[in-house]
Amino acid sequence: MEGSAIAKDTQHRFNERESDWGFTSFIPLRELFDPSRGFIVTNALVVEVDVTFSVDDEDTADSAAEHLK
């Protein structure tokens, strides 16, 4: 059985003042563990994430590097 895929896209400016860093819900666990959905194959779940990072005038390279630690 081949695995399934689900994708969600968002644009967000992350900063220390906000606590909503990401999705509050991505996929219900019931669906994730349902063998007929094919998300988990041979006891493995692959998660792939693309992140674009940019620094604007309000940020400095030092503060951006500190956030990435």
N, C-alpha and C positions, 0 to 999 in steps of 0.2 A: 504494500500500500504506500503510495506517495503521500508526503506531508501536505498539509493545507497552509494557506497564508492569509494573514489579515494585516491590513495597513491602515494607519491613521496619520493624518498630516496636521500640523499646527505651526503657527509662528508665534513666538512669545519672547519678550525681552525679559530675561532672567536678571534678578537683582536681589540683594539681601533684604529688601523691604517687603517682598512678596513671598507667601508660603505656597502658592499654587504652582509648583514646579512640576509640570507634567500632567498626565491624565489621571483623574480620580478613579476612573474605571476604564479598563481596556477591553477585557473579555471576561465574561462570567466563568468562574472555575468549573462549573458544571459543563460548559461547552468545551473548555480547554481539555478536560479529562475524558470527554466522550470519545471512545475509540472510533466511532463512525465519522467523526469530524477530521481525524487524521492529524491533529496538531502534535501529538506525542507519538513518535515512531521509534520502535525498538528502544523504549525507555529513554528517549532523548527529545529535548525541546530546544530548538534553535531560535535565538532571539537576535535579530539584526537591527541595529540602530544607526541612523545617519544624523550627525549633529554638525551644523554649520556655526562657526564661532566668529564673531566680528567684534571689534573694539571701536566705540564711537568717541566723540569728543568728551563725553562725560566720564569716560573710563581712561585709565592709564594702563600701560603694559604691566606694571607691577601689580596693580589691583586685580587685573584680569588673571594673571598668573596665580595670585593668591586664591582666587575663587576656584581655580581648576585643581588645587591640591586635594 
